[in-house]
């Protein structure tokens, strides 16, 4: 992946594929803790040793292309591409190079992947969670 592509993709947290703001979806992990999202959001943490890492670039492209699917599932994407900063989240999850981690609202770690994962697969994993199934059921009763 070229440096230009990496720079273009680094701007994607501000603009989604459809032009909508994704500020509420993608945020830097620096200065954050997983505890602040407990019972509110499902963190998907994307680690890399460098923002130009091809796997990181690919993962962020997957995320921005299907941002609406993640927003519908109360996901927040936390990004950490600076191992030297030693963020609290990096210290807690201890990734090696590229790593994707899905955490449920209760704080339990659902999955860890050492390679980019499509949003469709992430969505399927989230939809199998008991808390998500309850949210879907409650959403149906509210709309009836």
C-alpha positions, 0 to 999 in steps of 0.5 A: 500500500502506498504512502498516499493511500495510507494518508487518504485512508487516515482521513476516513475517520472523519468521512464515511463512504457515504459522506456522513460523519463517523466521529462517533464511530472511530476514535483514537484509543489514546487517553481512553479506557475500556471501562468508559464504554462498559454497558454503553458501546461494543468496542472494536479495537484495531491495533497496528504498529504504524498507520501505514500498515497494509492490514490496518489500512484494509481494516479501516477501509472495511469499517468505513465502507460499512459504518452504518452496520456497526453504528446500528450495533452500538460499536465504537472503533478504537484505533491505536497505531503507536506502540510507543505511546503505550495506551492503557488499552494497548497495555490491557489487550497486549497486541502484537503488530496488527490485531483486531479485538471485539469486546462486548458491552459487559467488557468480555473479550469476544474475539481477537484476530491477527488479520483484517476482518470484514464488517459482515463477519464482525456483525455476525459475531455481534448478532450472536451475543445474548445482549445483542439478541435482547436488544433486537427483541426489545427493538421489535416490541418498541416498534410494534 
